[in-house]
Amino acid sequence: MPAKDVYHDAVKNALIKDGWTITADPYKIKYKDAELFADLAVEKPIVAEQNGRKIVVEIKSFLSPSPMRDFELALGQYILYRNLINLTEPEYQIYLAIKESIYENFFKRESIQDITNINQLLLIVVDMEQEEILQWIN
C-alpha cells in the first residue's frame, strides 16, 4: 500500500467533523489486472447539501517546488482513478482534497481553472490546521 499523504489525517478528521463516515482507508480500486489505492472512501447520510453521496477522496499536498508538476501528477492520477471507479463502482464520485493555500494560490489561476473545468475536477478545499472543510467545488 502507498504511503499516506502528509495531510491525510487532517482531511480525514475534517470529513468526520462534517458528518461523513469513513468506509475505507485506503480505498482499493480493483479492475481486471489493475489494483490501485485511493486515500479514502466516505459516505454521508442523505442530507440536502451532499444528496447522500458516496465519495472517494484523493489527498494531495502540493509540497514540491513545482506546483505545476504536482498538478500534472495529481490530475493524471485523478482521471485514472475516476475512470476505474466509473467501471467498477459508478455510484462513487472522486474528489481531490487540497489545502486552502494551494487552492487560493494555484487553483484559482485562470489556466488551472480552465483545465479543472475541462476535466470536471471535483475539489474539497480544507483548512488543514483547523481540520475543517471550507469549500466543495463541483
N, C-alpha and C positions, 0 to 999 in steps of 0.2 A: 504494500500500500504506500502511496505517496506521503511525503511529509506534510504536516498541517501548515497552512499559511500563518504568518505572524499575527494576523487579525482574526484567526479562526474563532477563538473563544469569545472575543468581543462581539462578533457578528452573531454567533450562536446565542449569547446572552441577550442581545438586542432583539432577536426574533422571539425568544421566550418571553421577554418583557412585553412584547407586542401581541402576545396571546397565541403564538404558534407553538405547535408540538413537534419536537424533533422526532422523526421516524427512522432516520438513518444517518450515521456519522462514522464513516463516509457513506455515500450512496453509490452502490455498484451499478454500473451500466454495462450490461452484457448483451451482445448481439452477434450471433453466429460465432466467428473466431475472434471478435474484438471484446476486450474486457478493460474498462476504464473506471476511474473513481472520481466522482464529483464530491465536493465538500460535504454538503448536507441535503437531506430531503426533509421537508416540513409540511405539516398540514394545519389548517385552521378551521374551526367550526364555522358554519355558514354565518357570515356577517356581511353587512352591506358593502363595506369598502373592499373586501377581498373575494366576495362571492364563493366562499368555501373552497377555494382552490388548493390544489396540491402543487407545491413548487420544489424545484431543485435549485440550490444556491451554490454558485461557484464564487469563491472569495479570492480577490486579487489585491495585493498590497501596493504594487507600482513603486517598488523601492530601488530599482536600478537607476543609474544615471540618465537613462533614456526612457522617458515615459512613452515615447512613440514605439520603441521596441517592445516595451511591456504591453502596450495596446495591441501590437501585431500578434503577439503570442496569446494574449487573452481573447482577442476576437476569434482567432483560428480555433482555439480550444472551445470557446462558447458555441461556435457554429457546428463543430464536430459533435459536441455533446448534445446540442439541440436536435440535430439530425438523428442521432442514435436514439435519443429519448422519444422522438416522434415515431420511430419504428417500433419501439418496444413498449412504451407506456405513455401514449399520447395524451392522457389526462393530466400529465405534469407539464408545467411551464418552467423554463430555466431562467434564472436571474443572475446577473453579475453583481456581487456586493463589493462596493468600493468605499474608501474613506472620503469624508466630506471635502477635504482639501484637494484631493485628486479630482473630484467632480468639479469643484469651483475653478481650479487652475488648469485643468487639462480637458475634461469632458465638455466644458462649455465653449471651447474653441469652435469656431464656425466649421472648420473642416471635419473635426471629430463629430460634431452634431450631425453633419451630413452623412457620415459613414455609419453612425449608430442608427440613424433613421432608415437608411437603405437596408441595413442588416437586421432591422427590427430588434435591436438590442434592448432587453429589459434590465433596468438597473434598480438596485437598492442602495441608497446613499446613507451611510452610517456614521454617527459620531462615535468614533472608536473609544474615546476617553470616557464618555458617559454611557457607552454601550446602549445607544438608542438609535432607532431608525428615524431618519429625518425626512426621507422622501422615497416614494415609489415612483419610478419613471417607466411608463408603458409606451 
